[in-house]
Amino acid sequence: MAESDYVFGEMDVTEQKTTYERVMGFGSRHGVGISLGLSVFFTLLLIKSGLIAAFFGALITYIVTYFIVKMFFTH
């Protein structure tokens, strides 16, 4: 953080809220899917399903999770 050029109090409340919503939106839509996809990938590797099956399992998990989270947050 020493190389950060952020000045305390530089952003107003609306900019802070926008930044927070964007970061949390990206984290929930993509971060959850990537985390679960990696978990499935390594689990399938550990049970010796093969590299291709592990890759496709992770991909399917990411896609399904992405749409579930997207449907959950759209209201």
N, C-alpha and C positions, 0 to 999 in steps of 0.2 A: 504494500500500500504506500510505500514511501515515494514511488515514482508517479503516483496518481496526481493529476492536476485539478482534482475536484476541490472547489472552495466551499466551505461549509456555509449553508444558507443561500446557495446560488440558485437552487430550483424552488419554484413556488409549489404550492400544494397540488395544483392540477397536474403539473409535470411529474411530481412524485407519484401521484395516483396512477397516471398513465403508464409510467415506467413499471410500477408494481404489477399492474394488471397484465401488461405484456409479458413480463418475466414469469409470472405465475401461470399465465395461459400457455406459454411455450413449455414450461416445465410439466404442466399437467397433461397436455396433449401429446407431447413427444417423449418427455422424460419417463413417464410411467410405462409407456410401451417399450421403450428401449431397455429399461431395467428388467421388465418381465421377459422381454425377448432374450436378453443375455442370460437370464436365469434358466429359461427353457433350453437355450443353446448348450450351456454347460451341463445341464442335467441330462440331456440326450447324449452328450459325449460321454458322460460318466457311466451311463447304462449301455454303452457301446452300440448305439443305433447307427453310427456312421456320421461322417462329416456332412454329407448331402442332406440327410434326414434332419440333422441338428440345425443346419442353415435354414431349411424350409420350415421347420418347427418354429424357429425364432422369427422368421418373416411373417408367418401366419399369426403368431401371437402378437406381434407388433401391429399388424393391420387390424385385427379384431379389437385389440385394446384401444387403438386410435379411434375407431368408430364408436366404441362404447363410451369412451370419455367425451368424445365430441357430442354424442346424443345426450349425455348426462348434463353437460354444461350449456346446451342450447335450450333456452326456455323463454 
